[in-house]
């Protein structure tokens, strides 16, 4: 089953930590967003493999935009 990780706010993608194909555990950081001078980590919500990473460093995401897909 695939899990979609979506942005919770408008922010800049400051750093991409994970890559497509990476194995991740629940709580691992996938990307770090920056908004209003604050760094906001986007975490994996379950164990699995990153099957898609939909953002790049420097991108701007809107609330609800897809960040990553994790397959179990």
C-alpha positions, 0 to 999 in steps of 0.5 A: 500500500502506498502512503502519500506524504503531503505538505502541511503549509506553504514553504520552501524546500530547504533540503532533500534528505531522502532519495527514491529507492531509499528504505525509511523507518517511521520518523525518518526525515524525508525533506526539510522545509523552511517557512518564516525562518523556521526549519520544519522536518517532513517525516516518514509516517511508516516504514517502507521504501521511497518510491517517488520524491516529488520535490527538489531543493529550492522548490516552493510547495503549497499546502497539500502538495505531494512531497513523497510516496512511500511503499510498504 
